């Protein structure tokens, strides 16, 4: 994995994008701290799946860690804890 500062990336963008196109993952830094990764499009199938869900209106993602659903699932029947206790008997 290569690493590049913002200024150098800006000045030599074509060169670095060529490396990414060849399959290299590029870490972008600002004052020594990692702020982004540039990855080849073909190697990032997970992102494409998330983007497709967002386009369809099924889900959304703002780039952070997933927090789960805002709506709780409604289920009927016994709680899992009761089923486990019964199974242990």
C-alpha positions as CSV (number, residue, x, y, z in Angstrom):
1,X,0.0,0.0,0.0
2,X,1.4,3.4,-1.0
3,X,1.0,6.6,1.0
4,X,0.9,10.1,-0.4
5,X,0.3,13.6,1.1
6,X,-2.5,15.8,-0.2
7,X,-0.2,18.3,-1.9
8,X,1.8,15.6,-3.7
9,X,-1.4,13.8,-4.7
10,X,-2.8,17.1,-6.2
11,X,0.4,17.8,-8.1
12,X,0.8,14.3,-9.5
13,X,-2.8,13.0,-9.6
14,X,-2.5,11.2,-13.0
15,X,0.5,9.3,-11.8
16,X,-1.1,8.1,-8.6
17,X,-4.4,7.2,-10.3
18,X,-2.4,5.1,-12.7
19,X,-1.0,3.2,-9.7
20,X,-4.5,2.7,-8.4
21,X,-5.7,1.6,-11.8
22,X,-2.9,-1.1,-11.7
23,X,-4.4,-2.4,-8.4
24,X,-2.5,-0.5,-5.7
25,X,-4.4,0.9,-2.7
26,X,-3.3,4.4,-1.9
27,X,-3.4,6.0,1.6
28,X,-3.9,9.7,1.5
29,X,-2.5,11.7,4.5
30,X,-2.7,15.2,5.8
31,X,0.0,16.3,8.2
32,X,0.9,12.6,8.8
33,X,-2.6,11.4,9.6
34,X,-4.5,9.1,7.3
35,X,-7.7,10.8,6.0
36,X,-8.7,8.6,3.0
37,X,-7.9,5.5,1.0
38,X,-8.2,5.4,-2.8
39,X,-8.9,1.9,-4.0
40,X,-9.4,0.3,-7.4
41,X,-13.1,0.3,-8.4
42,X,-13.0,-3.4,-9.3
43,X,-11.7,-4.4,-5.9
44,X,-14.4,-2.6,-4.0
45,X,-17.5,-4.7,-4.6
46,X,-18.9,-4.0,-1.1
47,X,-19.0,-0.2,-1.8
48,X,-20.9,-0.9,-5.1
49,X,-23.5,-3.0,-3.3
50,X,-24.0,-0.3,-0.7
51,X,-24.3,2.4,-3.4
52,X,-26.9,0.3,-5.2
53,X,-29.0,-0.1,-2.1
54,X,-28.8,3.7,-1.5
55,X,-29.8,4.4,-5.1
56,X,-32.8,2.2,-4.8
57,X,-33.8,3.9,-1.5
58,X,-33.5,0.7,0.5
59,X,-30.7,2.0,2.7
60,X,-28.3,4.8,3.2
61,X,-24.7,5.1,4.3
62,X,-22.7,8.2,5.2
63,X,-19.3,6.4,5.3
64,X,-19.3,5.7,9.0
65,X,-19.7,2.5,11.0
66,X,-23.2,1.0,10.5
67,X,-25.5,1.7,13.5
68,X,-28.2,-0.7,12.6
69,X,-31.8,0.0,11.8
70,X,-33.7,2.9,13.2
71,X,-36.9,0.9,13.3
72,X,-37.0,-2.1,15.6
73,X,-38.2,-5.4,14.2
74,X,-41.6,-6.5,15.4
75,X,-41.6,-10.2,16.2
76,X,-44.2,-12.5,17.8
77,X,-43.8,-15.5,20.0
78,X,-41.5,-16.2,22.9
79,X,-38.3,-14.2,23.6
80,X,-35.1,-16.0,22.6
81,X,-34.0,-16.1,26.3
82,X,-37.0,-18.2,27.2
83,X,-36.4,-20.6,24.3
84,X,-32.8,-21.0,25.4
85,X,-33.8,-21.7,29.0
86,X,-36.3,-24.3,27.8
87,X,-33.8,-26.0,25.6
88,X,-31.3,-26.3,28.5
89,X,-33.8,-28.3,30.6
